[in-house]
Every structure is written in C-alpha cells, then in structure tokens.
Amino acid sequence: MKPLPFSEWMDNTQARVEAALAHHVPSNDCIPARLHEAMRYASLGGGKRVRPLLAFAAGELTAAAPATLDTVACAVEMIHTYSLVHDDLPCMDDDVLRRGRPTCHVEFDEPTALLVGDSLQTLAFELLAKPTLANPGSQLEMIALLAHASGSRGMAGGQAIDLASVGKALNQPELELMHALKTGALIRAAVLLGALAGNPLSAEERQSLDRFAKRAGLLF
C-alpha cells in the first residue's frame, strides 16, 4: 500500500484523535455536568496534537493497533491539556487566552479549572490501566513512563524550575534542563508510549528511538 502524503496522514490522525477524545472525556450529560463541560471545553476543538501525532508515528513503526494508539494518544494529550489548564491559572502564568479563546478558568472559574486539570490527569492513567490495552509488561512500563514524565522529575519539575528562574539569567545547561523537563519529557513519553503499544523493539531500536524523542522534545 502506497503511504499517504504527510499532510493527509496528519489530518487523518488529528481527526481520529479528536474523535477518540470526544469519546473518552465524559459527556455533559453525566454528573457533575459543569465539570465535564469544562473538561470537554479544554480538551476538544483545538491544538496541534503534536504528542498524539508522535505516538501514532512511533506506533506505526511497531505495528501497533490503531485502537490501542487511540487510547495512548488520548492519555498523553490529556496530561498535556491538564498542564495547560493549570499553567493558565492566576497562580501560575495568569493567561486569559488559550488557542484563540478564553482560558478554562476565565470561561468557567478557578476552582473548576483546577478540578479539570486534576480530572484529566487521573483519566489519562485510567485509560492506560485498561486491562486489554497491551501485554502486562508493556502496560506497566507505559504507566510508569507517563507518570515519570508528568511529575517532579519531568513536566512539573520543569515548571517549578521555570517559576524559580523568573528574573534570573540561566546558562545554556540550565536552560536546556528546564526545557527538557517542562516540554521535552512529555514529548519523549509520547514517542515511547506509541512504540510500546506494538511489537517489541530491540535494545538498539529502543535506544535510537529514545535519542530521537529526547532531541525532538528539546527542539520543540
């Protein structure tokens, strides 16, 4: 089968991820309706979906099932979205616009936005814990990878360094560390999670993919 042009593959994958997110994020009809409405507001209808695209691309290398990649991509995107919702709060960056529309705490309120982030984070791990997602070994590694990339030695840690560095001049190693944690860690996780969703990689293949993921994350 002839490969799709990249732009067509990207459009198809973005649409697929959007549909999967719409399926997994609870409907406004479910109690508590306002929280679910806010979760859908933050998650749907915007964003480049860079992390899901990377997860799908890596998954194609290991012949991962598209349905499995839907779940993995949604989990990574939910973590990313939760981080944006929390970063926009007045106690952090105090942004009023995100993706061309009011931020979650402006459209709803600060307590709701805080709960949106909390709920999207936990929903991401609920998805990865589904018993039929992958073989148990790979699945445990996926959960551990995403947790590490999201926490104090990953995305949250990078944000902490960023907050502590306001008004300071960072040297190149310090700046690279901050970005490798704040942005790069989740991009790396997206690539590795996508690959883990399919056939096993050799040690050399895993090392090469990890090297690419780290450099892509720092570049982004």
Secondary structure in CASP SS format (residue, H / E / C, confidence):
PFRMAT SS
TARGET T0000
AUTHOR 0000-0000-0000
METHOD secondary structure of the structure
MODEL  1
M C 1.00
K C 1.00
P C 1.00
L C 1.00
P C 1.00
F H 1.00
S H 1.00
E H 1.00
W H 1.00
M H 1.00
D H 1.00
N H 1.00
T H 1.00
Q H 1.00
A H 1.00
R H 1.00
V H 1.00
E H 1.00
A H 1.00
A H 1.00
L H 1.00
A H 1.00
H H 1.00
H H 1.00
V C 1.00
P C 1.00
S C 1.00
N C 1.00
D C 1.00
C C 1.00
I C 1.00
P C 1.00
A H 1.00
R H 1.00
L H 1.00
H H 1.00
E H 1.00
A H 1.00
M H 1.00
R H 1.00
Y H 1.00
A H 1.00
S H 1.00
L C 1.00
G C 1.00
G C 1.00
G C 1.00
K C 1.00
R C 1.00
V H 1.00
R H 1.00
P H 1.00
L H 1.00
L H 1.00
A H 1.00
F H 1.00
A H 1.00
A H 1.00
G H 1.00
E H 1.00
L H 1.00
T C 1.00
A C 1.00
A C 1.00
A C 1.00
P H 1.00
A H 1.00
T H 1.00
L H 1.00
D H 1.00
T H 1.00
V H 1.00
A H 1.00
C H 1.00
A H 1.00
V H 1.00
E H 1.00
M H 1.00
I H 1.00
H H 1.00
T H 1.00
Y H 1.00
S H 1.00
L H 1.00
V H 1.00
H H 1.00
D H 1.00
D C 1.00
L C 1.00
P C 1.00
C C 1.00
M C 1.00
D C 1.00
D C 1.00
D C 1.00
V C 1.00
L E 1.00
R E 1.00
R C 1.00
G C 1.00
R E 1.00
P E 1.00
T C 1.00
C H 1.00
H H 1.00
V H 1.00
E H 1.00
F C 1.00
D C 1.00
E H 1.00
P H 1.00
T H 1.00
A H 1.00
L H 1.00
L H 1.00
V H 1.00
G H 1.00
D H 1.00
S H 1.00
L H 1.00
Q H 1.00
T H 1.00
L H 1.00
A H 1.00
F H 1.00
E H 1.00
L H 1.00
L H 1.00
A C 1.00
K C 1.00
P C 1.00
T C 1.00
L C 1.00
A C 1.00
N C 1.00
P H 1.00
G H 1.00
S H 1.00
Q H 1.00
L H 1.00
E H 1.00
M H 1.00
I H 1.00
A H 1.00
L H 1.00
L H 1.00
A H 1.00
H H 1.00
A H 1.00
S H 1.00
G C 1.00
S C 1.00
R C 1.00
G C 1.00
M H 1.00
A H 1.00
G H 1.00
G H 1.00
Q H 1.00
A H 1.00
I H 1.00
D H 1.00
L H 1.00
A H 1.00
S C 1.00
V C 1.00
G C 1.00
K C 1.00
A C 1.00
L C 1.00
N C 1.00
Q H 1.00
P H 1.00
E H 1.00
L H 1.00
E H 1.00
L H 1.00
M H 1.00
H H 1.00
A H 1.00
L H 1.00
K H 1.00
T H 1.00
G H 1.00
A H 1.00
L H 1.00
I H 1.00
R H 1.00
A H 1.00
A H 1.00
V H 1.00
L H 1.00
L H 1.00
G H 1.00
A H 1.00
L H 1.00
A C 1.00
G C 1.00
N C 1.00
P C 1.00
L C 1.00
S C 1.00
A H 1.00
E H 1.00
E H 1.00
R H 1.00
Q H 1.00
S H 1.00
L H 1.00
D H 1.00
R H 1.00
F H 1.00
A H 1.00
K H 1.00
R H 1.00
A H 1.00
G H 1.00
L H 1.00
L H 1.00
F C 1.00
END
